[in-house]
């Protein structure tokens, strides 16, 4: 893979994982740690995914996704730092797969 493409792939991977890590862990912190649940449709009153049944379940799910994306972010940082082109491509593919998994997971139970 050519160097500019590898740099672009690394940058996209880092940005996606950093953003998704931040979003998930901040949701976990707000709902799970601070206990701020106003504005969230907990209790299944509207068509929402299954993990909106309780605040505890929602915070657990967002914590798990945050940790997963954090692990891939750390892998991506290492691959970019070391210049591992093949692992950089694998980290990018893993990121896209996890992003797709996150979207599909968000549809489970939503009706």
TAPEVEN-V811283 format. One record per residue. N is the residue number from 1. OMEGA is omega in whole degrees, 0 to 359 (* if undefined). Layout:
BEGIN
n | omega
N | OMEGA
N | OMEGA
END
This chain:
BEGIN
n | omega
1 | 181
2 | 185
3 | 180
4 | 178
5 | 179
6 | 178
7 | 179
8 | 178
9 | 178
10 | 181
11 | 179
12 | 179
13 | 180
14 | 182
15 | 179
16 | 182
17 | 178
18 | 180
19 | 181
20 | 174
21 | 180
22 | 181
23 | 183
24 | 181
25 | 177
26 | 175
27 | 177
28 | 182
29 | 182
30 | 185
31 | 186
32 | 184
33 | 182
34 | 179
35 | 179
36 | 184
37 | 180
38 | 181
39 | 178
40 | 182
41 | 180
42 | 178
43 | 176
44 | 181
45 | 180
46 | 180
47 | 181
48 | 176
49 | 184
50 | 186
51 | 172
52 | 179
53 | 179
54 | 178
55 | 180
56 | 179
57 | 179
58 | 181
59 | 177
60 | 180
61 | 180
62 | 176
63 | 180
64 | 178
65 | 178
66 | 179
67 | 178
68 | 180
69 | 175
70 | 178
71 | 179
72 | 175
73 | 178
74 | 175
75 | 181
76 | 178
77 | 180
78 | 181
79 | 178
80 | 181
81 | 182
82 | 180
83 | 180
84 | 186
85 | 182
86 | 178
87 | 176
88 | 178
89 | 178
90 | 178
91 | 178
92 | 179
93 | 177
94 | 178
95 | 180
96 | 178
97 | 179
98 | 178
99 | 176
100 | 177
101 | 178
102 | 178
103 | 180
104 | 179
105 | 179
106 | 179
107 | 182
108 | 178
109 | 179
110 | 182
111 | *
END
